Amino acid sequence: QVQLVESGGGLVQAGGSLRLACVASGIISSRNTMGWYRQAPGKQRELVASIIRGISTNYADSVKGRFTISGDNTKNTVYLEMNSLKPEDTAVYYCSVKNVWGATIKWGQGTQVTVSS
């Protein structure tokens, strides 16, 4: 059974940086798409970034140039490096894994990111 555990959230001032980590256990391969989503109060959950096969990445327009997603297959870990953080980046960030058919099979428990102005 797949398990995802996120870490790295916290409180940071605008312009600061944070790095989130998502450790995956269970049957995970490079064919799975790993992603980071976020959900702010009163808003729908949205895709922030995704990575497949360790190299193909996709980003939401709002974070392009500021966030970087990467994977370490030796540690079964996906990272989200967040720079130049803005108050509007405040949200609960969730790690996810999709199967080869694109269906989400697991969500992490979420980690809070708060950016103060």
C-alpha positions, -999 to +999 in steps of 0.1 A: +000+000+000+013+034-010+020+059+018+030+095+015+045+116+043+051+153+038+074+176+058+089+210+055+060+234+059+061+264+082+059+301+086+080+324+064+081+360+055+073+372+020+103+367-003+116+338+018+121+302+009+109+268+020+116+232+008+089+206+011+096+169+010+074+140+003+086+105+012+068+077-006+066+041+004+049+012-012+048+004-049+061+035-066+079+036-099+092+063-122+061+057-143+040+072-115+033+109-116+042+126-083+026+160-077+022+188-052-012+204-048-023+232-025-056+243-010-061+277+005-091+284+028-123+287+008-106+277-024-104+245-044-073+223-044-051+232-073-020+216-089+012+234-081+037+211-098+041+176-110+070+153-121+071+120-140+099+097-148+120+120-126+125+145-154+093+157-170+078+185-150+048+207-151+040+239-131+011+261-125+016+295-141+014+312-107+046+294-095+067+292-127+101+306-121+098+305-083+091+268-075+111+238-085+099+201-082+125+174-082+128+137-073+153+115-056+146+079-066+172+065-042+152+080-013+117+077-029+114+114-021+099+143-041+108+178-032+092+212-038+117+241-036+097+273-031+115+306-035+103+342-036+073+332-016+042+354-016+013+357+009-009+342-018+011+310-016-003+304+019-021+271+018-020+235+029+003+217+005-004+181-004+017+155-020+000+131-044+008+101-066-010+091-097-010+057-114+000+052-150-035+060-162-035+094-145-058+085-115-048+098-081-042+068-058-029+085-027-028+119-010-004+128+018-017+143+050-008+179+040+017+204+054+008+240+062+027+268+045+021+303+058+037+334+041+034+366+061+035+400+044 
